[in-house]
Amino acid sequence: MGDTWHYVQNGLTLGPISWEQLQQLVAAGAVAPNDLVWQDGMAAWAPAATIPGLVGVTPPQPDYGFPPPNAGFPPPGAVRPVGYYTPSRGPVQDDLTGFDWVLIVLCSGIACIIGIVRAIQGKPSGGKMIGYSVLFIVIWTVLRVLLTAALPHR
């Protein structure tokens, strides 16, 4: 058998360990017959029970209808092929973006300033402008929260 082995438990890849250490783990029950093992030279991960000399009795392998953990992933230490993709959600953005600030300042801020000036001048449309600017802030905030919750993070 090869020099170093790796095994998967609870979705974690562990190792490298020696053949003797792997045999001890199997004998102690720390590595179950259905746990996946791998060494250099193997084409894919395999259940420990399928490795000759590792487990005393080879139980039949159940077909769960889905691939085992790490199926399709390169073995540990292997060079990942060009174009290999590991999905990630990326950072969650809790702050307002630059676009949000521009919209708020240009639309709401200007409308609020115009409303204040018209209210000082005694024109009746001043109060409406201030109301519209506050309404715009509320609507934009609600829409942004709804869109952020509905769309996946970049």
Buried (B, 14 or more C-beta within 10 A) or exposed (E): EEEBBBBBBEEEBBBBBBBEBBBEBBEEEEBBBBBBBBBEEBEEBBBBBBBEEBBEEBEEEEEEEEEBBBEEEEBBEEEEEEEEEEEEEEEEEEEBEEEEEEBBEEBBBEBBEBBBEBBEEEEEEBEBBBEBBBEBBEEBEEEBEEEEEEEEEE
